[in-house]
Amino acid sequence: MMIDTKEYPQGLLFSEKLQQEVRNRFYNIDHDNFGKRIFFENSGGALRLKSCIQAVVDVDSHPDCPGRHQQQADVQDEKVKRGYEDLRIIFNTQKGSIITYLSASQVMFNIIESIANNIEGKNMVVSVLEHPSGFDSVQYYAEKTGRELRVLQPNRATGRIDVEEVQRLVDKDTVVLSCMYSSNTTGGVNDIPAIVKAARAIKPDIYIVVDAVQHAPHGLIDLSHLDIDAMDFAPYKFFACRGSGVGWVSERCARLPHNHILCYSDDTWELGSTAPHIFAGFSAIVDHVAWIGRHFIDSSDRRTLFAEGIKRIALQERALLYRTLEGTDELSGLRHISNIEIICDNPDLTQRDYILPIIFKNMDVTSAVKEYIKRGIYVFERKSPNHYSKRIVESLGLEGVVRVSPIHCNSPKEIDDFLKASAEIAKL
């Protein structure tokens, strides 16, 4: 039986043996070209699976195009077919259409363009917490098509978008609602099923778009139980390589007018030749997560193993988050260190991914980040006036935050080293 993550509100760590096996599957897990380091900047781009990097070498070193007559072309073709199948395992749906572009931002802009240009209505609703790909695409096409832009504001205590805020802004004239699954600044996981239910109660045929770039590597996605029209994620934040973005669109959204090769069906969004090594990387992601799942359940079903694996990843990261917040018998957690404030510190960790915003009362966020780097710990600041941060941090009443973002291959010891460094920085 698959584990229920809600039964472990403080998370559940991997065994030491599994933790080490997981770490061995990643390149540069504890160092870069300049020496030893701890990488807690995975929201900017995750540590890379060795299998994803190897897929580039093994597959793209062959020039053969799928669809040719030679055997190597058949191998390349199989990589692409399996990659598409594995993307559907991640999304958990056989309906709708898959989109692959150069980036998740490109995916998002194309989806919003098709909806805005073809669906009637007077306003478009988007969350203030969105990545610029989600926010700017809605703002751009609202302005271009003469619609009112309505912006969902966050709950500053939790870093989430409340259902009541959606009910306040969505009405019978709303064209599209765009709301990310979890915030890449606050870590708050939005209650997407409840948001969808509330929006459709107001306007049943509203188009709903969900940015899952931050959430997909940390929590289970199940489109078979989610009545939305589009979703995207970024493989390079899911332990794979840069250079691709993945999207899914519902059957009705897929048939909206959009750029496509004319010989293909109207619901096809792919443009140009596929890159087999990229699709092999998608399969490597699913291989890894299913491999984790196989340590806990016995199943021959790939989606079942993937679901168990991603739940175990979520529990591992939740346990790391709890350790960061509360500490150990020997070390104070961030909640107990003077001069450190945790932003959007929701006590319910089941509503959070491990993306942790903090500020120091004794220095600005950039200075704090540089102090961490001096101690061999890589984090990053999200601050105004940077376009990728300004709107979000100001909606929280702040000028900036230090963003801390480990993933499941990071270890309890690395968390402890981070806590030691935090305590030192807080005393400067």
C-alpha positions in Angstrom: 0.0 0.0 0.0 1.3 3.4 -0.9 2.2 5.8 1.9 -0.1 8.6 3.0 2.1 11.7 3.3 -0.4 13.4 5.6 0.2 10.8 8.3 3.7 12.2 8.7 3.3 16.0 9.4 7.0 16.2 10.4 8.2 14.1 7.4 10.1 10.9 7.3 13.8 10.6 6.4 15.3 8.1 4.1 17.4 5.4 5.8 21.1 6.3 5.9 21.8 3.6 3.3 19.1 4.9 0.9 20.3 8.5 1.5 23.8 7.6 0.4 22.6 5.6 -2.6 20.5 8.6 -3.7 23.4 11.0 -3.3 25.6 8.7 -5.5 23.1 9.1 -8.4 23.8 12.9 -8.6 26.7 14.7 -10.2 28.6 17.3 -8.1 26.5 16.5 -5.0 29.0 18.2 -2.6 31.4 20.1 -4.7 31.9 22.3 -7.8 35.0 23.3 -9.7 36.1 25.5 -6.8 35.9 23.0 -4.0 33.5 21.5 -1.4 30.1 23.2 -1.1 26.5 22.5 0.0 24.0 23.3 -2.8 20.8 24.7 -1.3 19.8 26.6 -4.5 17.7 23.9 -6.2 14.8 26.3 -6.9 17.1 28.0 -9.3 18.1 24.8 -11.0 18.4 21.4 -9.4 21.3 19.1 -8.9 21.6 16.8 -11.9 21.0 13.1 -12.1 24.0 11.3 -13.6 21.6 9.3 -15.8 20.2 12.5 -17.3 23.6 13.8 -18.2 24.6 10.3 -19.6 21.5 10.3 -21.8 22.8 13.3 -23.6 26.1 11.5 -24.4 24.6 8.2 -25.2 21.8 9.4 -27.4 22.8 12.8 -28.9 26.2 11.5 -29.9 24.3 9.7 -32.7 23.2 11.9 -35.6 20.3 9.7 -36.7 16.8 11.2 -36.9 13.8 9.2 -35.8 11.7 7.9 -38.8 14.7 6.9 -40.9 15.2 3.3 -42.1 18.4 2.4 -40.2 18.3 0.6 -36.9 19.9 3.5 -35.0 17.0 5.6 -36.1 14.7 3.1 -34.5 16.6 3.4 -31.2 16.2 7.2 -31.3 12.5 6.9 -32.2 12.0 4.6 -29.2 13.6 7.1 -26.9 11.1 9.7 -28.0 8.1 7.4 -27.7 9.1 6.3 -24.2 9.8 9.9 -23.2 6.2 10.9 -24.2 4.9 7.9 -22.3 6.8 8.9 -19.2 5.6 12.5 -19.4 2.1 11.1 -19.2 3.2 9.1 -16.1 4.3 12.3 -14.4 1.0 14.1 -15.3 -1.0 10.9 -14.8 -3.3 11.3 -17.8 -3.8 9.8 -21.2 -6.0 12.6 -22.3 -5.0 16.0 -23.8 -1.8 16.9 -25.6 1.9 17.1 -24.6 3.9 20.2 -25.5 7.7 20.4 -25.5 9.5 23.7 -26.1 12.8 25.2 -25.2 11.6 26.4 -21.8 8.6 26.2 -19.5 8.2 30.0 -20.0 7.8 29.5 -23.7 5.2 26.8 -23.0 3.3 29.2 -20.7 3.3 32.1 -23.1 2.0 30.0 -26.0 -0.8 28.5 -23.9 -2.0 31.9 -22.6 -1.8 33.4 -26.1 -4.1 30.7 -27.5 -6.6 31.1 -24.7 -6.6 34.9 -24.7 -7.0 35.2 -28.5 -9.9 32.7 -28.8 -12.0 32.8 -25.6 -14.5 35.5 -24.9 -14.6 37.3 -21.6 -13.8 40.6 -19.9 -11.1 39.8 -17.4 -8.1 37.6 -16.8 -7.0 36.5 -13.3 -3.5 35.6 -12.1 -1.7 35.2 -8.8 0.8 37.9 -7.7 3.1 35.0 -6.6 3.6 33.7 -10.2 6.9 33.4 -11.9 7.2 36.1 -14.6 6.3 33.5 -17.3 2.9 33.0 -15.6 2.3 36.6 -14.6 3.7 38.5 -17.6 2.0 36.2 -20.1 -1.4 37.0 -18.6 -0.6 40.7 -18.2 0.7 40.9 -21.7 -2.3 39.3 -23.4 -4.8 41.0 -21.1 -3.4 44.3 -22.3 -3.2 43.2 -25.9 -6.8 41.9 -26.0 -8.2 44.8 -23.9 -9.2 42.7 -20.8 -9.0 43.8 -17.2 -6.1 42.2 -15.3 -7.1 41.0 -11.8 -4.3 39.9 -9.4 -4.8 37.4 -6.6 -3.0 38.5 -3.4 -1.2 36.1 -1.0 -2.0 35.1 2.5 1.2 36.6 4.1 1.1 34.1 7.0 1.2 31.0 4.8 2.6 32.3 1.5 -0.4 30.7 -0.3 -3.3 31.9 -2.3 -6.5 31.4 -0.3 -9.6 30.0 -2.0 -11.6 33.0 -0.8 -9.3 35.3 -2.8 -10.1 33.3 -5.9 -13.8 33.6 -5.1 -13.3 37.4 -4.7 -11.9 37.9 -8.2 -13.2 35.2 -10.5 -16.6 35.9 -12.1 -18.8 34.9 -15.0 -16.7 37.1 -17.3 -13.3 35.6 -16.4 -11.4 34.2 -19.4 -8.6 32.4 -17.6 -7.4 31.8 -14.1 -3.6 31.2 -13.8 -2.3 30.0 -10.4 0.9 28.2 -9.6 0.9 24.9 -7.7 3.6 26.1 -5.2 5.5 29.3 -4.9 9.1 29.5 -5.9 9.6 32.2 -3.2 7.5 31.2 -0.2 7.2 27.4 -0.7 3.5 27.6 0.0 1.6 24.8 -1.8 -1.7 26.1 -3.1 -4.8 24.0 -2.6 -5.3 23.6 -6.4 -8.2 21.1 -6.2 -10.2 23.5 -3.9 -9.2 26.5 -6.1 -10.4 24.7 -9.2 -13.7 23.7 -7.5 -14.3 27.3 -6.4 -13.6 28.8 -9.7 -15.7 26.3 -11.7 -18.6 26.9 -9.2 -18.6 30.5 -10.4 -17.9 29.9 -14.1 -18.0 26.2 -15.1 -16.2 26.7 -18.4 -13.4 28.9 -17.2 -9.9 28.0 -18.5 -7.6 27.2 -15.6 -3.8 27.1 -16.0 -1.4 25.8 -13.3 2.4 26.4 -13.3 3.9 23.3 -11.7 7.6 24.2 -12.3 8.4 24.4 -8.6 6.0 21.7 -7.3 6.6 18.8 -9.7 9.9 17.7 -8.3 8.6 17.8 -4.7 5.0 16.5 -4.8 2.6 14.2 -6.7 0.7 15.6 -9.7 -2.5 13.8 -10.7 -4.3 15.3 -13.7 -6.8 12.4 -13.6 -8.3 14.0 -10.6 -7.7 17.7 -11.5 -10.1 19.5 -13.8 -7.8 22.0 -15.4 -6.8 23.0 -18.9 -3.0 23.4 -18.8 0.0 22.7 -16.7 3.8 23.1 -17.2 7.0 22.0 -15.5 10.8 22.5 -16.1 13.0 19.4 -16.4 16.1 21.3 -15.2 14.4 21.8 -11.9 13.4 18.1 -11.9 17.0 16.8 -11.8 17.5 16.8 -15.6 19.2 19.2 -18.1 18.5 22.7 -19.2 17.1 23.3 -22.7 13.5 22.1 -22.5 10.1 22.9 -21.0 7.1 20.6 -20.8 3.4 21.4 -20.9 0.1 19.6 -21.0 -3.1 21.0 -22.4 -6.7 19.6 -22.1 -8.5 18.3 -25.2 -10.5 21.6 -25.6 -7.4 23.7 -25.0 -5.4 21.7 -27.4 -7.8 22.4 -30.2 -7.7 26.2 -29.8 -5.9 27.9 -32.8 -2.2 27.8 -32.2 1.1 27.6 -34.2 1.4 24.1 -35.6 2.7 22.1 -38.5 -0.2 21.9 -40.9 0.1 18.2 -41.8 -0.5 17.3 -38.2 -3.8 17.2 -36.3 -5.2 20.4 -34.8 -4.5 19.2 -31.3 -0.7 18.8 -32.0 1.4 21.6 -30.5 4.9 20.2 -31.3 7.0 22.2 -33.7 10.0 20.9 -35.6 12.1 17.8 -35.0 12.2 16.2 -31.6 15.5 15.9 -29.6 15.8 12.2 -28.6 18.3 12.9 -25.8 15.9 15.3 -24.1 13.2 12.7 -24.1 15.6 10.1 -22.8 16.2 12.6 -20.0 12.4 12.6 -19.2 12.6 8.9 -18.8 15.6 9.1 -16.6 13.6 11.3 -14.2 10.8 8.8 -14.0 13.4 5.9 -13.7 14.9 7.7 -10.7 11.7 8.4 -8.9 10.3 4.9 -9.6 13.6 3.4 -8.3 13.0 5.2 -5.0 9.4 3.9 -4.9 10.7 0.4 -5.5 12.5 0.5 -2.2 9.2 0.7 -0.4 6.5 -1.1 -2.4 6.4 -4.1 -4.7 4.7 -3.2 -8.0 5.2 -3.7 -11.7 3.2 -0.6 -12.6 5.5 2.3 -13.4 3.0 5.1 -12.4 2.5 3.3 -9.0 6.2 3.2 -8.4 6.6 6.8 -9.5 3.8 7.9 -7.2 5.3 6.1 -4.2 8.7 7.5 -5.1 7.6 11.2 -5.3 5.7 10.8 -2.0 8.9 9.5 -0.3 10.7 12.4 -1.8 8.1 14.8 -0.3 8.5 13.1 3.1 12.3 13.3 3.0 12.2 17.0 2.2 9.6 17.6 4.8 11.8 16.0 7.4 14.7 18.1 6.3 12.5 21.2 6.5 11.3 20.3 10.0 15.0 19.8 11.1 15.8 23.2 9.6 13.0 24.9 11.5 13.3 23.1 14.9 16.9 21.9 15.0 18.2 18.9 16.9 19.2 18.2 20.5 22.6 19.8 19.8 21.6 22.6 17.3 19.0 25.4 17.4 16.6 25.5 14.4 15.9 28.7 12.5 12.8 29.3 14.6 15.0 29.6 17.7 17.9 31.6 16.4 17.9 35.3 17.3 18.1 37.8 14.4 16.5 35.3 11.9 12.9 35.6 10.8 11.2 33.0 8.7 8.8 34.4 6.2 5.4 32.7 5.7 6.2 30.2 8.4 3.1 28.1 8.1 3.1 25.6 11.0 1.4 23.0 8.7 4.3 21.5 6.8 2.0 19.5 4.6 1.1 22.8 2.9 4.8 23.6 2.1 7.5 22.5 -0.2 11.0 23.0 1.0 11.5 26.5 -0.4 12.3 28.6 2.7 12.4 32.4 2.7 14.3 34.0 5.6 15.6 37.4 6.5 18.3 38.5 9.0 17.7 41.5 11.3 21.4 42.3 11.4 22.1 42.6 7.6 20.5 42.8 4.2 19.7 39.7 2.2 22.6 40.0 -0.3 25.1 40.3 2.5 23.6 37.3 4.2 23.8 35.2 1.0 27.5 36.2 0.6 28.2 35.2 4.2 26.6 31.7 3.4 28.8 31.4 0.3 31.9 32.2 2.4 31.0 29.2 4.5 30.5 27.0 1.5 26.7 27.0 1.4 25.0 28.2 -1.8 21.7 30.0 -1.4 20.2 33.0 -3.3 18.4 36.2 -2.6 15.1 37.1 -4.2 14.8 40.9 -3.9 13.5 44.1 -5.4 14.0 45.6 -7.9 14.9 42.4 -9.8 12.0 41.7 -12.1 11.8 38.0 -11.1 11.4 39.0 -7.5 10.0 42.5 -7.0 6.3 41.8 -7.5 6.4 38.8 -5.2 8.5 40.1 -2.3 6.6 43.4 -2.3 3.3 41.6 -2.1 4.6 40.1 1.2 5.5 43.6 2.5 9.3 43.0 2.0 12.2 44.2 0.0 13.8 40.8 -0.3 14.4 37.3 1.2 17.2 34.7 1.4 15.8 31.7 -0.4 16.9 28.3 0.9 15.9 25.3 -1.3 17.4 21.8 -0.7 16.0 18.7 -2.4 15.8 15.0 -1.4 19.4 14.2 -2.2 20.5 16.7 0.4 21.3 15.2 3.8 20.6 15.9 7.5 24.2 16.6 8.0 24.1 19.3 5.4 21.1 20.8 7.2 23.1 20.8 10.4 26.0 22.5 8.7 23.5 25.1 7.4 22.1 25.7 10.9 25.7 26.2 12.3 26.4 28.7 9.6 23.1 30.5 10.1 23.8 30.9 13.8 27.2 32.4 13.1 25.8 34.8 10.5 23.0 35.9 12.9 25.7 37.0 15.4 27.7 39.2 13.0 
